[in-house]
Amino acid sequence: MILWGPFAWLVWIVLYGIPVLLAWLYLKHVAQRTGFWYTLHALVFLMLGGTVWFIASWLGTMFVVAPFIGYALAVFVASASIPILSRTYRDWWCNEEDRQDVSFAPPRGGDADPKSHQPVRCGVTISAEEARSGTRKVIHRNGKSLEVSVPPGVTTGNVVRLTNALEITDERPGAILVEIRIRDTASQGGIFRMNAKTKITLAILIVLLTGAVAILLNQQLTIAGLESEIPAYQEQIADLESELQTYQTQIADLESELQGYRDTGIRIHDSEDLPRIFKYVDVIDLEKGLEDSDYVSLVNNTNAVNPTFDQLMSFLEQDSTDTYTYMEGYLIGRICGWFAERVHNNAEQAGIKAAFVAVNFVDTRTGHALNAFNTVDRGLVFIDCTGKSFGRASLRPIDPSIRTYKIGDTRRKNKIAYIDRGRPIGWINIGMPYGLDYSEYERWQSDVDAMRRRFAEADTHEELSQIVIESNSTLGSFFAASDEIVESIEIYW
């Protein structure tokens, strides 16, 4: 993540500017106090720390904290190298190649004669602490090394004589005069005024401080990143709140629908919870052995779907369940449970989701079985295909020797059932121009009564024929309402 703005520039200055500035000042000081090779030595140490820092910064694309850890490591490596370099160039500053702190001069009066006994002069620079306590230094001449023992308490200008030292370095007699120079404490600026322990302590403090700054910067960067993500989260929250409102509205609608079912006495169950319901009236004889086939058994199709109202009507027109006879003999034969089971299983096999409905009546142990379909366009529809007319047709024999007219008996058994708690069940043939509410059934009853009156008052064959055609096409069979009152409706899907 690339950051811009005032705070971002501050971060880049801390991460890049400060290490570069410290490295430049450090190398400048080393270059002033030592020679080329020691400056290069210091540069290698700093490059090592910078490499660690750079690699960790690159890894920061994967780990956010890595650049700050790398920066702390770089400062640690560079700071830890300071006392090492300081001690190193103090031990080696007398190398013949370093002309600033070590000088070899010819004897006064001309070049040194190899055969003469003239001494050779050189200079050694030491610190004030070394002047007070004494020290040992190594000088180099002609590829040979000599150790100089500097006694305590020397001052600038004191000379230490190395007797017969030229016999070692130049293979001739003579001494080397080592002139002592005490390094100016005021000009030794910065960390070179400190001893090794102080420098190490300072390095540790720098690392700790840098780590604290890094942690703070990391927290600030994290906060900045999170703040930049806040609008997106707020938008997501707004979307979720909108979805929640939609779900709450749907829940309220479902609760209202559920309450409507409760008010009508409807209870919904799983088809697996269907109790044992007889399909034949003769199984009531307790002396007869009962089998599973004597009870209603529902077969569901997991791929079945809710139909449209027209699809349901088309299925019922093709289904043959209503052609079977209800109770062929007295208390013998098929009853409503058999018809409801067959319609359910046939519909499921045809891919139409169906329900088995058990209606309980007030003050009686008997009930009635039929079916329910949840159509996608007109909602819940109760269907009764029981092969029983429940009819109350009207007859008019105008001339018995010629013709008898009859209304209210179409011989069709597929019916829409009108079920309302506290009222009897009503039936209307499918295909009639009436709605699904119980009030529509009450309107149908009024229309039937009016049709009966017209039929009773008709005097001619033409008028009676017209009434029969109109009655059969608009009213269907005249099914009488049930004698019992509905107490509850149990629907098994």
Helices and strands as residue ranges (DSSP letters): H 6-12, I 13-17, H 18-33, H 36-59, H 66-92, E 104-105, E 120-126, H 128-133, E 135-141, E 144-150, E 159-162, H 166-169, E 176-182, G 190-193, H 196-263, E 266-269, G 271-273, G 281-284, G 292-294, H 309-318, G 321-323, H 336-349, E 355-361, E 367-375, E 379-384, E 394-399, E 403-407, E 415-418, E 426-429, H 438-457, H 461-474, E 486-492
